[in-house]
């Protein structure tokens, strides 16, 4: 098993002492007035205690989310073992245990599924959104093939938002931070009609001036402006029926992520640096000759009905969502007009899920489900390549005998240019270009069932099965004026059916410790490569074996959870950047195995130590393809290579101390560190495609003045580490480009709750 451990000496010693201390500490030495709070989760579609749920889960409560300012998945990934978060083109690239997707197209199916209040978020751009008004976050690791609306081979992100309570509620907060960041939030709720109707509303405005400088024109860049609103209402006409109406809207205007040219890869393509382009002097000092702007808008409505019919509960979740992810950006990351992109990505989704939950006596719990999903997407990309015009002048003048300086007229003349193509927006182009557009209709239908049988007071067995039918229809066009490759209104459609299942058992080895084991299968549908005239790829499937231990020790002051897993993937959907698009190719075999530890320890009154460690070995067993970064076509055997975004080691540790004040509430001080080993962003494990290992550290202090007022001060990325939010490798730019995660940032927040 390949493991490369590179921890700092201080953190290594602290982590080892903590782990051995947790295992060997004498509970009689502990204070007697604190135990770990029990967290209730719904990972298996019914409420259960976290420590009694036989699934690898990281659960974050509302207080954790608020106190640690966990307002996006980048921050949550620092707390979850085996989870990695990157971005590209305004979309998220989320990996869990080495499984995810690099494709930022609206047509891409996420490898890690995200559900908000039971509603599937069908685009990777929605996964990059910030969120507030959160009641609970549950991160489920491993394939989810029998209980959820859409299959997932990597895991699930389940986010639950707050609902109105029985008592009136009002809260407001104001944050001021580095680079003139201002975040204001407001929420209010309560009962409108006694025993019948309650409602809640929340509003958030978050903006900053940016934390980078564009040396080309001296402008401040890396800014964002986010506005969001959320509404929920609970209607209870009887004691046995409840209807929940939810609505949300969010709009983000930003110029992040920004491209910054990294390094030339010899013989891989034409680098803008070879044409006189200059790159920035560092992660916060870029050179872009064109502006970058993203406009992302998400909104949706859903209705959830819960109806108790005797001993059975019928649940219905109906949802409609729309997403828009538009942008234009300087993609070469230099100060010359080399490549400029205009993108438009729209999605409309409708979903309907029915659950029927019940029990047979005290020994059997069961659930039946049906799911329907319909998504229509439209994407369009326009690539302008003005800096390549001198290159093509020499080529075309030699081949076609053109006089000097006549290329512009030649490119725009259908009678002269044998490769002539009109732009998707209409008309000819006097400069080299490449455009593609795609519309896709996805329909998915599924039936599923799962049941748990209590063999005894200590032993339970679970079996689940799911049948899925996925149908996709695609219509695509690829046009340019510099090569014969292209297509107009190329149609493609396919239908896939798959049955997935799960078998598991869990055993209480004591009142506070449970051992579990499972065998499950997962499935992710196939699709079409939208930038290559709809070349198709096959579904991926996985056989997953997992064993785990969940324990609460030392009189309720130590939570220690372990999980070990082995995955075997067939036809794994690997991503390769080819020219201007992300191509999905099926790797015949992939094996992934790992070990995870999560802990929470309350050694003495006021002190909390928490964290996790994940060791992973993920590699291709059978995969042969050509590397687009090499000068000639040659098949490369990638067998034995590390899979994408799969660091050998990740860990996080938090130290938190709360001091009770005689007058004026209490003060909590917290330190956090999150480490990720180096990982690769290409299947070929090129040296230039490696993201170096890094450790992010945060500190924060919270003063709970009383039950209503709270003041917090924080510094995130304490050591100002330069961490790539993504590393992109492309033969179009003859090298690499980086997006950078935020630098060191500080802030002060005032919160009022009534």
Protein Blocks (a to p, Z undefined) as FASTA:
>chain_A
ZZdddddfklmmmmmmmmmmmmmpcfklpcfkbccdddddfklopacdfklpccdcdddd
fklmmmnopabfklmmmmpghiacddeehiacddeehiacfbfcfkbccfbdcdeehiac
fbfklmmpccehifbdcddedjdfklbmbdcfkbccddddddddfbdcddddddddehhi
acddddddddfbghkbccdddddddddebjadcfknopaehiacdddddddddddfbfkb
ccdddddddddddfbdcdddfbdcehkbccfklnopacdfbfklccdfbdcddddddddd
dddddddehjaccddddddddddddddddfkopabdfbdcddddddddddddddddddeh
jlbccdddddddddddddddddddfklmmmmmmmmmmmnopaehilmmmmmpmklmmmbc
cdfkgpcdfbdcdddddddddddddddddddddfblmbccdddddddddddddddddddf
kbfbdcehiacddddddddddddddddfbfkbccddddddddddddddfkngoiacdddd
dddddddddddeehhiaccdddddddddehiacdddehjaccddddfbacdddddddddd
dfbghiacdddddddddddfbdcdddfkbfbdcdddfehiacehiafbdcdddddddddd
fbgpjadddddddddddddfbfklpaklcccddddddddddddfblmbccddddehklop
acdfbdcddfklopacddddddddddddddddZZ
